[in-house]
């Protein structure tokens, strides 16, 4: 992974938080690919797409509409693909 960028994913329903997060990663001297989703339903849909590279780091907002962070975390832990 030395030459490959670190893949980071943020699930957060607040648009300003998502923009701040992406801007913060733009400022650090580490090669990153940052993706964002707006809620837990979109997160799980994103993670199950076969063509995506799974993130090295996932940041979850705990309080999101439709599906919160803790519910997502439980589903992720129960999915064999993410072990």
PDB file of N, CA, C and O in Angstrom:
ATOM      1  N   UNK A   1       0.816  -1.190   0.000  1.00  0.00           N
ATOM      2  CA  UNK A   1       0.000   0.000   0.000  1.00  0.00           C
ATOM      3  C   UNK A   1       0.863   1.258   0.000  1.00  0.00           C
ATOM      4  O   UNK A   1       0.316   2.358   0.081  1.00  0.00           O
ATOM      5  N   UNK A   2       2.144   1.146  -0.085  1.00  0.00           N
ATOM      6  CA  UNK A   2       3.024   2.298   0.005  1.00  0.00           C
ATOM      7  C   UNK A   2       2.733   3.347  -1.063  1.00  0.00           C
ATOM      8  O   UNK A   2       2.757   4.542  -0.770  1.00  0.00           O
ATOM      9  N   UNK A   3       2.462   2.925  -2.289  1.00  0.00           N
ATOM     10  CA  UNK A   3       2.222   3.878  -3.358  1.00  0.00           C
ATOM     11  C   UNK A   3       0.745   4.107  -3.635  1.00  0.00           C
ATOM     12  O   UNK A   3       0.387   4.992  -4.412  1.00  0.00           O
ATOM     13  N   UNK A   4      -0.094   3.333  -3.019  1.00  0.00           N
ATOM     14  CA  UNK A   4      -1.527   3.462  -3.229  1.00  0.00           C
ATOM     15  C   UNK A   4      -2.104   4.458  -2.228  1.00  0.00           C
ATOM     16  O   UNK A   4      -1.629   4.545  -1.096  1.00  0.00           O
ATOM     17  N   UNK A   5      -3.122   5.205  -2.637  1.00  0.00           N
ATOM     18  CA  UNK A   5      -3.743   6.137  -1.694  1.00  0.00           C
ATOM     19  C   UNK A   5      -4.560   5.398  -0.641  1.00  0.00           C
ATOM     20  O   UNK A   5      -5.023   4.279  -0.865  1.00  0.00           O
ATOM     21  N   UNK A   6      -4.726   6.031   0.490  1.00  0.00           N
ATOM     22  CA  UNK A   6      -5.574   5.509   1.545  1.00  0.00           C
ATOM     23  C   UNK A   6      -7.018   5.879   1.190  1.00  0.00           C
ATOM     24  O   UNK A   6      -7.315   7.038   0.901  1.00  0.00           O
ATOM     25  N   UNK A   7      -7.898   4.898   1.215  1.00  0.00           N
ATOM     26  CA  UNK A   7      -9.302   5.134   0.899  1.00  0.00           C
ATOM     27  C   UNK A   7     -10.064   5.383   2.196  1.00  0.00           C
ATOM     28  O   UNK A   7     -10.026   4.574   3.124  1.00  0.00           O
ATOM     29  N   UNK A   8     -10.753   6.518   2.240  1.00  0.00           N
ATOM     30  CA  UNK A   8     -11.472   6.964   3.431  1.00  0.00           C
ATOM     31  C   UNK A   8     -12.929   7.183   3.041  1.00  0.00           C
ATOM     32  O   UNK A   8     -13.221   7.719   1.972  1.00  0.00           O
ATOM     33  N   UNK A   9     -13.836   6.769   3.911  1.00  0.00           N
ATOM     34  CA  UNK A   9     -15.261   6.954   3.662  1.00  0.00           C
ATOM     35  C   UNK A   9     -15.904   7.586   4.892  1.00  0.00           C
ATOM     36  O   UNK A   9     -15.671   7.153   6.020  1.00  0.00           O
ATOM     37  N   UNK A  10     -16.713   8.608   4.658  1.00  0.00           N
ATOM     38  CA  UNK A  10     -17.458   9.281   5.726  1.00  0.00           C
ATOM     39  C   UNK A  10     -18.950   9.136   5.459  1.00  0.00           C
ATOM     40  O   UNK A  10     -19.418   9.408   4.353  1.00  0.00           O
ATOM     41  N   UNK A  11     -19.691   8.710   6.468  1.00  0.00           N
ATOM     42  CA  UNK A  11     -21.152   8.702   6.415  1.00  0.00           C
ATOM     43  C   UNK A  11     -21.641   9.766   7.390  1.00  0.00           C
ATOM     44  O   UNK A  11     -21.484   9.633   8.604  1.00  0.00           O
ATOM     45  N   UNK A  12     -22.238  10.824   6.844  1.00  0.00           N
ATOM     46  CA  UNK A  12     -22.703  11.937   7.677  1.00  0.00           C
ATOM     47  C   UNK A  12     -23.818  12.658   6.939  1.00  0.00           C
ATOM     48  O   UNK A  12     -23.692  12.957   5.751  1.00  0.00           O
ATOM     49  N   UNK A  13     -24.913  12.937   7.644  1.00  0.00           N
ATOM     50  CA  UNK A  13     -26.046  13.597   7.005  1.00  0.00           C
ATOM     51  C   UNK A  13     -25.889  15.110   6.913  1.00  0.00           C
ATOM     52  O   UNK A  13     -26.677  15.758   6.225  1.00  0.00           O
ATOM     53  N   UNK A  14     -24.902  15.690   7.581  1.00  0.00           N
ATOM     54  CA  UNK A  14     -24.699  17.137   7.573  1.00  0.00           C
ATOM     55  C   UNK A  14     -23.752  17.534   6.436  1.00  0.00           C
ATOM     56  O   UNK A  14     -22.579  17.161   6.436  1.00  0.00           O
ATOM     57  N   UNK A  15     -24.269  18.285   5.480  1.00  0.00           N
ATOM     58  CA  UNK A  15     -23.475  18.671   4.310  1.00  0.00           C
ATOM     59  C   UNK A  15     -22.232  19.469   4.696  1.00  0.00           C
ATOM     60  O   UNK A  15     -21.160  19.255   4.132  1.00  0.00           O
ATOM     61  N   UNK A  16     -22.366  20.378   5.644  1.00  0.00           N
ATOM     62  CA  UNK A  16     -21.211  21.174   6.076  1.00  0.00           C
ATOM     63  C   UNK A  16     -20.127  20.307   6.699  1.00  0.00           C
ATOM     64  O   UNK A  16     -18.940  20.538   6.472  1.00  0.00           O
ATOM     65  N   UNK A  17     -20.527  19.315   7.479  1.00  0.00           N
ATOM     66  CA  UNK A  17     -19.546  18.394   8.071  1.00  0.00           C
ATOM     67  C   UNK A  17     -18.817  17.606   6.989  1.00  0.00           C
ATOM     68  O   UNK A  17     -17.608  17.389   7.074  1.00  0.00           O
ATOM     69  N   UNK A  18     -19.565  17.178   5.968  1.00  0.00           N
ATOM     70  CA  UNK A  18     -18.922  16.436   4.871  1.00  0.00           C
ATOM     71  C   UNK A  18     -17.907  17.320   4.140  1.00  0.00           C
ATOM     72  O   UNK A  18     -16.803  16.872   3.831  1.00  0.00           O
ATOM     73  N   UNK A  19     -18.275  18.562   3.866  1.00  0.00           N
ATOM     74  CA  UNK A  19     -17.357  19.480   3.179  1.00  0.00           C
ATOM     75  C   UNK A  19     -16.121  19.760   4.026  1.00  0.00           C
ATOM     76  O   UNK A  19     -15.003  19.753   3.510  1.00  0.00           O
ATOM     77  N   UNK A  20     -16.310  20.005   5.314  1.00  0.00           N
ATOM     78  CA  UNK A  20     -15.194  20.243   6.229  1.00  0.00           C
ATOM     79  C   UNK A  20     -14.259  19.039   6.267  1.00  0.00           C
ATOM     80  O   UNK A  20     -13.038  19.193   6.258  1.00  0.00           O
ATOM     81  N   UNK A  21     -14.830  17.852   6.310  1.00  0.00           N
ATOM     82  CA  UNK A  21     -14.067  16.605   6.359  1.00  0.00           C
ATOM     83  C   UNK A  21     -13.198  16.455   5.109  1.00  0.00           C
ATOM     84  O   UNK A  21     -12.005  16.171   5.214  1.00  0.00           O
ATOM     85  N   UNK A  22     -13.782  16.641   3.946  1.00  0.00           N
ATOM     86  CA  UNK A  22     -13.036  16.527   2.682  1.00  0.00           C
ATOM     87  C   UNK A  22     -11.938  17.586   2.626  1.00  0.00           C
ATOM     88  O   UNK A  22     -10.811  17.286   2.232  1.00  0.00           O
ATOM     89  N   UNK A  23     -12.254  18.812   3.013  1.00  0.00           N
ATOM     90  CA  UNK A  23     -11.245  19.878   3.027  1.00  0.00           C
ATOM     91  C   UNK A  23     -10.088  19.543   3.964  1.00  0.00           C
ATOM     92  O   UNK A  23      -8.931  19.817   3.644  1.00  0.00           O
ATOM     93  N   UNK A  24     -10.392  18.957   5.110  1.00  0.00           N
ATOM     94  CA  UNK A  24      -9.345  18.599   6.073  1.00  0.00           C
ATOM     95  C   UNK A  24      -8.402  17.557   5.472  1.00  0.00           C
ATOM     96  O   UNK A  24      -7.188  17.650   5.654  1.00  0.00           O
ATOM     97  N   UNK A  25      -8.936  16.582   4.769  1.00  0.00           N
ATOM     98  CA  UNK A  25      -8.084  15.568   4.151  1.00  0.00           C
ATOM     99  C   UNK A  25      -7.283  16.132   2.985  1.00  0.00           C
ATOM    100  O   UNK A  25      -6.195  15.639   2.685  1.00  0.00           O
ATOM    101  N   UNK A  26      -7.805  17.156   2.329  1.00  0.00           N
ATOM    102  CA  UNK A  26      -7.049  17.812   1.252  1.00  0.00           C
ATOM    103  C   UNK A  26      -5.805  18.507   1.790  1.00  0.00           C
ATOM    104  O   UNK A  26      -4.842  18.706   1.050  1.00  0.00           O
ATOM    105  N   UNK A  27      -5.813  18.876   3.058  1.00  0.00           N
ATOM    106  CA  UNK A  27      -4.720  19.622   3.670  1.00  0.00           C
ATOM    107  C   UNK A  27      -3.573  18.751   4.182  1.00  0.00           C
ATOM    108  O   UNK A  27      -2.474  19.253   4.416  1.00  0.00           O
ATOM    109  N   UNK A  28      -3.817  17.461   4.357  1.00  0.00           N
ATOM    110  CA  UNK A  28      -2.761  16.620   4.916  1.00  0.00           C
ATOM    111  C   UNK A  28      -1.892  16.030   3.798  1.00  0.00           C
ATOM    112  O   UNK A  28      -2.383  15.782   2.697  1.00  0.00           O
ATOM    113  N   UNK A  29      -0.615  15.808   4.078  1.00  0.00           N
ATOM    114  CA  UNK A  29       0.303  15.339   3.035  1.00  0.00           C
ATOM    115  C   UNK A  29       0.316  13.809   2.857  1.00  0.00           C
ATOM    116  O   UNK A  29       1.376  13.200   2.715  1.00  0.00           O
ATOM    117  N   UNK A  30      -0.851  13.219   2.868  1.00  0.00           N
ATOM    118  CA  UNK A  30      -0.990  11.779   2.671  1.00  0.00           C
ATOM    119  C   UNK A  30      -1.918  11.584   1.469  1.00  0.00           C
ATOM    120  O   UNK A  30      -2.957  12.235   1.364  1.00  0.00           O
ATOM    121  N   UNK A  31      -1.535  10.695   0.581  1.00  0.00           N
ATOM    122  CA  UNK A  31      -2.383  10.412  -0.579  1.00  0.00           C
ATOM    123  C   UNK A  31      -3.659   9.721  -0.110  1.00  0.00           C
ATOM    124  O   UNK A  31      -3.616   8.619   0.436  1.00  0.00           O
ATOM    125  N   UNK A  32      -4.783  10.376  -0.328  1.00  0.00           N
ATOM    126  CA  UNK A  32      -6.066   9.813   0.091  1.00  0.00           C
ATOM    127  C   UNK A  32      -7.096   9.958  -1.021  1.00  0.00           C
ATOM    128  O   UNK A  32      -7.024  10.856  -1.859  1.00  0.00           O
ATOM    129  N   UNK A  33      -8.047   9.050  -0.995  1.00  0.00           N
ATOM    130  CA  UNK A  33      -9.254   9.152  -1.803  1.00  0.00           C
ATOM    131  C   UNK A  33     -10.387   9.192  -0.791  1.00  0.00           C
ATOM    132  O   UNK A  33     -10.624   8.215  -0.081  1.00  0.00           O
ATOM    133  N   UNK A  34     -11.086  10.315  -0.723  1.00  0.00           N
ATOM    134  CA  UNK A  34     -12.145  10.493   0.265  1.00  0.00           C
ATOM    135  C   UNK A  34     -13.497  10.468  -0.444  1.00  0.00           C
ATOM    136  O   UNK A  34     -13.736  11.220  -1.390  1.00  0.00           O
ATOM    137  N   UNK A  35     -14.365   9.594   0.030  1.00  0.00           N
ATOM    138  CA  UNK A  35     -15.737   9.531  -0.461  1.00  0.00           C
ATOM    139  C   UNK A  35     -16.670   9.792   0.705  1.00  0.00           C
ATOM    140  O   UNK A  35     -16.332   9.533   1.860  1.00  0.00           O
ATOM    141  N   UNK A  36     -17.847  10.310   0.389  1.00  0.00           N
ATOM    142  CA  UNK A  36     -18.838  10.572   1.426  1.00  0.00           C
ATOM    143  C   UNK A  36     -20.197  10.052   0.984  1.00  0.00           C
ATOM    144  O   UNK A  36     -20.496   9.974  -0.208  1.00  0.00           O
ATOM    145  N   UNK A  37     -21.006   9.700   1.965  1.00  0.00           N
ATOM    146  CA  UNK A  37     -22.397   9.316   1.753  1.00  0.00           C
ATOM    147  C   UNK A  37     -23.242  10.058   2.777  1.00  0.00           C
ATOM    148  O   UNK A  37     -22.728  10.511   3.800  1.00  0.00           O
ATOM    149  N   UNK A  38     -24.539  10.184   2.503  1.00  0.00           N
ATOM    150  CA  UNK A  38     -25.380  11.052   3.325  1.00  0.00           C
ATOM    151  C   UNK A  38     -26.131  10.351   4.452  1.00  0.00           C
ATOM    152  O   UNK A  38     -26.683  11.018   5.328  1.00  0.00           O
ATOM    153  N   UNK A  39     -26.163   9.026   4.446  1.00  0.00           N
ATOM    154  CA  UNK A  39     -26.827   8.320   5.547  1.00  0.00           C
ATOM    155  C   UNK A  39     -26.440   6.850   5.528  1.00  0.00           C
ATOM    156  O   UNK A  39     -25.695   6.400   4.658  1.00  0.00           O
ATOM    157  N   UNK A  40     -26.956   6.113   6.499  1.00  0.00           N
ATOM    158  CA  UNK A  40     -26.598   4.712   6.634  1.00  0.00           C
ATOM    159  C   UNK A  40     -27.097   3.826   5.511  1.00  0.00           C
ATOM    160  O   UNK A  40     -26.436   2.854   5.148  1.00  0.00           O
ATOM    161  N   UNK A  41     -28.248   4.146   4.959  1.00  0.00           N
ATOM    162  CA  UNK A  41     -28.773   3.355   3.845  1.00  0.00           C
ATOM    163  C   UNK A  41     -27.844   3.499   2.643  1.00  0.00           C
ATOM    164  O   UNK A  41     -27.493   2.508   2.004  1.00  0.00           O
ATOM    165  N   UNK A  42     -27.446   4.734   2.336  1.00  0.00           N
ATOM    166  CA  UNK A  42     -26.527   4.961   1.227  1.00  0.00           C
ATOM    167  C   UNK A  42     -25.165   4.322   1.511  1.00  0.00           C
ATOM    168  O   UNK A  42     -24.520   3.807   0.598  1.00  0.00           O
ATOM    169  N   UNK A  43     -24.729   4.355   2.763  1.00  0.00           N
ATOM    170  CA  UNK A  43     -23.463   3.730   3.141  1.00  0.00           C
ATOM    171  C   UNK A  43     -23.459   2.238   2.811  1.00  0.00           C
ATOM    172  O   UNK A  43     -22.540   1.750   2.154  1.00  0.00           O
ATOM    173  N   UNK A  44     -24.472   1.521   3.261  1.00  0.00           N
ATOM    174  CA  UNK A  44     -24.505   0.082   3.032  1.00  0.00           C
ATOM    175  C   UNK A  44     -24.677  -0.240   1.553  1.00  0.00           C
ATOM    176  O   UNK A  44     -24.135  -1.234   1.070  1.00  0.00           O
ATOM    177  N   UNK A  45     -25.417   0.580   0.837  1.00  0.00           N
ATOM    178  CA  UNK A  45     -25.530   0.398  -0.615  1.00  0.00           C
ATOM    179  C   UNK A  45     -24.164   0.601  -1.271  1.00  0.00           C
ATOM    180  O   UNK A  45     -23.767  -0.175  -2.140  1.00  0.00           O
ATOM    181  N   UNK A  46     -23.457   1.632  -0.858  1.00  0.00           N
ATOM    182  CA  UNK A  46     -22.122   1.921  -1.400  1.00  0.00           C
ATOM    183  C   UNK A  46     -21.159   0.762  -1.124  1.00  0.00           C
ATOM    184  O   UNK A  46     -20.451   0.314  -2.027  1.00  0.00           O
ATOM    185  N   UNK A  47     -21.132   0.285   0.099  1.00  0.00           N
ATOM    186  CA  UNK A  47     -20.184  -0.767   0.490  1.00  0.00           C
ATOM    187  C   UNK A  47     -20.443  -2.093  -0.216  1.00  0.00           C
ATOM    188  O   UNK A  47     -19.524  -2.898  -0.369  1.00  0.00           O
ATOM    189  N   UNK A  48     -21.662  -2.330  -0.642  1.00  0.00           N
ATOM    190  CA  UNK A  48     -21.974  -3.606  -1.283  1.00  0.00           C
ATOM    191  C   UNK A  48     -21.818  -3.567  -2.796  1.00  0.00           C
ATOM    192  O   UNK A  48     -22.018  -4.586  -3.458  1.00  0.00           O
ATOM    193  N   UNK A  49     -21.468  -2.427  -3.353  1.00  0.00           N
ATOM    194  CA  UNK A  49     -21.222  -2.359  -4.797  1.00  0.00           C
ATOM    195  C   UNK A  49     -19.929  -3.106  -5.103  1.00  0.00           C
ATOM    196  O   UNK A  49     -18.901  -2.828  -4.487  1.00  0.00           O
ATOM    197  N   UNK A  50     -19.961  -4.040  -6.034  1.00  0.00           N
ATOM    198  CA  UNK A  50     -18.780  -4.879  -6.289  1.00  0.00           C
ATOM    199  C   UNK A  50     -17.592  -4.122  -6.889  1.00  0.00           C
ATOM    200  O   UNK A  50     -16.454  -4.572  -6.756  1.00  0.00           O
ATOM    201  N   UNK A  51     -17.828  -2.994  -7.540  1.00  0.00           N
ATOM    202  CA  UNK A  51     -16.737  -2.294  -8.219  1.00  0.00           C
ATOM    203  C   UNK A  51     -15.950  -1.335  -7.331  1.00  0.00           C
ATOM    204  O   UNK A  51     -14.902  -0.841  -7.746  1.00  0.00           O
ATOM    205  N   UNK A  52     -16.426  -1.062  -6.130  1.00  0.00           N
ATOM    206  CA  UNK A  52     -15.721  -0.096  -5.283  1.00  0.00           C
ATOM    207  C   UNK A  52     -14.558  -0.758  -4.548  1.00  0.00           C
ATOM    208  O   UNK A  52     -14.553  -1.966  -4.309  1.00  0.00           O
ATOM    209  N   UNK A  53     -13.591   0.056  -4.203  1.00  0.00           N
ATOM    210  CA  UNK A  53     -12.501  -0.370  -3.325  1.00  0.00           C
ATOM    211  C   UNK A  53     -12.977  -0.094  -1.903  1.00  0.00           C
ATOM    212  O   UNK A  53     -13.324   1.039  -1.568  1.00  0.00           O
ATOM    213  N   UNK A  54     -12.991  -1.115  -1.080  1.00  0.00           N
ATOM    214  CA  UNK A  54     -13.439  -0.907   0.296  1.00  0.00           C
ATOM    215  C   UNK A  54     -12.516   0.074   1.004  1.00  0.00           C
ATOM    216  O   UNK A  54     -11.304   0.052   0.791  1.00  0.00           O
ATOM    217  N   UNK A  55     -13.081   0.934   1.844  1.00  0.00           N
ATOM    218  CA  UNK A  55     -12.255   1.929   2.525  1.00  0.00           C
ATOM    219  C   UNK A  55     -11.327   1.300   3.553  1.00  0.00           C
ATOM    220  O   UNK A  55     -11.645   0.277   4.159  1.00  0.00           O
ATOM    221  N   UNK A  56     -10.180   1.931   3.734  1.00  0.00           N
ATOM    222  CA  UNK A  56      -9.267   1.537   4.803  1.00  0.00           C
ATOM    223  C   UNK A  56      -9.778   2.065   6.138  1.00  0.00           C
ATOM    224  O   UNK A  56      -9.586   1.448   7.186  1.00  0.00           O
ATOM    225  N   UNK A  57     -10.442   3.236   6.074  1.00  0.00           N
ATOM    226  CA  UNK A  57     -10.975   3.886   7.270  1.00  0.00           C
ATOM    227  C   UNK A  57     -12.405   4.319   6.982  1.00  0.00           C
ATOM    228  O   UNK A  57     -12.692   4.879   5.924  1.00  0.00           O
ATOM    229  N   UNK A  58     -13.295   4.058   7.929  1.00  0.00           N
ATOM    230  CA  UNK A  58     -14.697   4.462   7.817  1.00  0.00           C
ATOM    231  C   UNK A  58     -15.057   5.319   9.022  1.00  0.00           C
ATOM    232  O   UNK A  58     -14.859   4.910  10.166  1.00  0.00           O
ATOM    233  N   UNK A  59     -15.588   6.509   8.759  1.00  0.00           N
ATOM    234  CA  UNK A  59     -16.065   7.399   9.812  1.00  0.00           C
ATOM    235  C   UNK A  59     -17.590   7.408   9.753  1.00  0.00           C
ATOM    236  O   UNK A  59     -18.177   7.625   8.693  1.00  0.00           O
ATOM    237  N   UNK A  60     -18.223   7.171  10.897  1.00  0.00           N
ATOM    238  CA  UNK A  60     -19.678   7.094  10.966  1.00  0.00           C
ATOM    239  C   UNK A  60     -20.243   8.157  11.891  1.00  0.00           C
ATOM    240  O   UNK A  60     -19.805   8.294  13.033  1.00  0.00           O
ATOM    241  N   UNK A  61     -21.212   8.906  11.396  1.00  0.00           N
ATOM    242  CA  UNK A  61     -22.020   9.769  12.247  1.00  0.00           C
ATOM    243  C   UNK A  61     -23.001   8.842  12.952  1.00  0.00           C
ATOM    244  O   UNK A  61     -23.642   8.016  12.302  1.00  0.00           O
ATOM    245  N   UNK A  62     -23.128   8.963  14.251  1.00  0.00           N
ATOM    246  CA  UNK A  62     -24.017   8.066  14.988  1.00  0.00           C
ATOM    247  C   UNK A  62     -25.489   8.376  14.755  1.00  0.00           C
ATOM    248  O   UNK A  62     -26.318   7.466  14.728  1.00  0.00           O
ATOM    249  N   UNK A  63     -25.822   9.655  14.587  1.00  0.00           N
ATOM    250  CA  UNK A  63     -27.218  10.067  14.442  1.00  0.00           C
ATOM    251  C   UNK A  63     -27.485  10.526  13.014  1.00  0.00           C
ATOM    252  O   UNK A  63     -27.244  11.678  12.653  1.00  0.00           O
ATOM    253  N   UNK A  64     -27.991   9.587  12.210  1.00  0.00           N
ATOM    254  CA  UNK A  64     -28.351   9.901  10.828  1.00  0.00           C
ATOM    255  C   UNK A  64     -29.778   9.440  10.583  1.00  0.00           C
ATOM    256  O   UNK A  64     -30.251   8.500  11.222  1.00  0.00           O
ATOM    257  N   UNK A  65     -30.469  10.107   9.652  1.00  0.00           N
ATOM    258  CA  UNK A  65     -31.821   9.643   9.316  1.00  0.00           C
ATOM    259  C   UNK A  65     -31.774   8.303   8.589  1.00  0.00           C
ATOM    260  O   UNK A  65     -30.742   7.921   8.037  1.00  0.00           O
ATOM    261  N   UNK A  66     -32.859   7.622   8.593  1.00  0.00           N
ATOM    262  CA  UNK A  66     -33.069   6.332   7.928  1.00  0.00           C
ATOM    263  C   UNK A  66     -32.303   5.203   8.588  1.00  0.00           C
ATOM    264  O   UNK A  66     -32.903   4.174   8.900  1.00  0.00           O
ATOM    265  N   UNK A  67     -30.997   5.347   8.818  1.00  0.00           N
ATOM    266  CA  UNK A  67     -30.214   4.301   9.482  1.00  0.00           C
ATOM    267  C   UNK A  67     -29.027   4.968  10.150  1.00  0.00           C
ATOM    268  O   UNK A  67     -28.213   5.603   9.480  1.00  0.00           O
ATOM    269  N   UNK A  68     -28.921   4.833  11.455  1.00  0.00           N
ATOM    270  CA  UNK A  68     -27.854   5.471  12.220  1.00  0.00           C
ATOM    271  C   UNK A  68     -26.552   4.697  12.183  1.00  0.00           C
ATOM    272  O   UNK A  68     -26.492   3.573  11.685  1.00  0.00           O
ATOM    273  N   UNK A  69     -25.517   5.311  12.713  1.00  0.00           N
ATOM    274  CA  UNK A  69     -24.181   4.739  12.693  1.00  0.00           C
ATOM    275  C   UNK A  69     -24.054   3.420  13.433  1.00  0.00           C
ATOM    276  O   UNK A  69     -23.382   2.509  12.949  1.00  0.00           O
ATOM    277  N   UNK A  70     -24.680   3.295  14.589  1.00  0.00           N
ATOM    278  CA  UNK A  70     -24.576   2.050  15.357  1.00  0.00           C
ATOM    279  C   UNK A  70     -25.269   0.894  14.627  1.00  0.00           C
ATOM    280  O   UNK A  70     -24.775  -0.233  14.628  1.00  0.00           O
ATOM    281  N   UNK A  71     -26.397   1.180  14.015  1.00  0.00           N
ATOM    282  CA  UNK A  71     -27.092   0.153  13.242  1.00  0.00           C
ATOM    283  C   UNK A  71     -26.234  -0.290  12.052  1.00  0.00           C
ATOM    284  O   UNK A  71     -26.150  -1.479  11.747  1.00  0.00           O
ATOM    285  N   UNK A  72     -25.603   0.677  11.389  1.00  0.00           N
ATOM    286  CA  UNK A  72     -24.705   0.356  10.277  1.00  0.00           C
ATOM    287  C   UNK A  72     -23.526  -0.487  10.760  1.00  0.00           C
ATOM    288  O   UNK A  72     -23.154  -1.471  10.122  1.00  0.00           O
ATOM    289  N   UNK A  73     -22.954  -0.098  11.872  1.00  0.00           N
ATOM    290  CA  UNK A  73     -21.810  -0.825  12.411  1.00  0.00           C
ATOM    291  C   UNK A  73     -22.173  -2.285  12.700  1.00  0.00           C
ATOM    292  O   UNK A  73     -21.390  -3.189  12.411  1.00  0.00           O
ATOM    293  N   UNK A  74     -23.337  -2.509  13.259  1.00  0.00           N
ATOM    294  CA  UNK A  74     -23.781  -3.878  13.532  1.00  0.00           C
ATOM    295  C   UNK A  74     -23.943  -4.678  12.244  1.00  0.00           C
ATOM    296  O   UNK A  74     -23.585  -5.855  12.195  1.00  0.00           O
ATOM    297  N   UNK A  75     -24.482  -4.043  11.197  1.00  0.00           N
ATOM    298  CA  UNK A  75     -24.644  -4.742   9.923  1.00  0.00           C
ATOM    299  C   UNK A  75     -23.290  -5.019   9.277  1.00  0.00           C
ATOM    300  O   UNK A  75     -23.088  -6.081   8.688  1.00  0.00           O
ATOM    301  N   UNK A  76     -22.372  -4.080   9.384  1.00  0.00           N
ATOM    302  CA  UNK A  76     -21.032  -4.261   8.819  1.00  0.00           C
ATOM    303  C   UNK A  76     -20.322  -5.419   9.529  1.00  0.00           C
ATOM    304  O   UNK A  76     -19.711  -6.270   8.883  1.00  0.00           O
ATOM    305  N   UNK A  77     -20.408  -5.443  10.844  1.00  0.00           N
ATOM    306  CA  UNK A  77     -19.763  -6.524  11.612  1.00  0.00           C
ATOM    307  C   UNK A  77     -20.340  -7.889  11.264  1.00  0.00           C
ATOM    308  O   UNK A  77     -19.635  -8.895  11.344  1.00  0.00           O
ATOM    309  N   UNK A  78     -21.607  -7.937  10.882  1.00  0.00           N
ATOM    310  CA  UNK A  78     -22.250  -9.197  10.555  1.00  0.00           C
ATOM    311  C   UNK A  78     -22.084  -9.649   9.117  1.00  0.00           C
ATOM    312  O   UNK A  78     -22.570 -10.717   8.746  1.00  0.00           O
ATOM    313  N   UNK A  79     -21.407  -8.856   8.303  1.00  0.00           N
ATOM    314  CA  UNK A  79     -21.247  -9.177   6.886  1.00  0.00           C
ATOM    315  C   UNK A  79     -19.877  -9.790   6.632  1.00  0.00           C
ATOM    316  O   UNK A  79     -18.857  -9.174   6.943  1.00  0.00           O
ATOM    317  N   UNK A  80     -19.841 -10.974   6.080  1.00  0.00           N
ATOM    318  CA  UNK A  80     -18.583 -11.693   5.831  1.00  0.00           C
ATOM    319  C   UNK A  80     -17.634 -10.916   4.920  1.00  0.00           C
ATOM    320  O   UNK A  80     -16.418 -11.043   5.063  1.00  0.00           O
ATOM    321  N   UNK A  81     -18.146 -10.127   4.002  1.00  0.00           N
ATOM    322  CA  UNK A  81     -17.284  -9.385   3.059  1.00  0.00           C
ATOM    323  C   UNK A  81     -16.363  -8.414   3.800  1.00  0.00           C
ATOM    324  O   UNK A  81     -15.269  -8.113   3.323  1.00  0.00           O
ATOM    325  N   UNK A  82     -16.794  -7.933   4.943  1.00  0.00           N
ATOM    326  CA  UNK A  82     -16.034  -6.893   5.644  1.00  0.00           C
ATOM    327  C   UNK A  82     -15.134  -7.428   6.747  1.00  0.00           C
ATOM    328  O   UNK A  82     -14.517  -6.643   7.467  1.00  0.00           O
ATOM    329  N   UNK A  83     -15.046  -8.727   6.894  1.00  0.00           N
ATOM    330  CA  UNK A  83     -14.194  -9.302   7.948  1.00  0.00           C
ATOM    331  C   UNK A  83     -12.740  -9.213   7.561  1.00  0.00           C
ATOM    332  O   UNK A  83     -11.872  -9.644   8.320  1.00  0.00           O
TER     333      UNK A  83
END
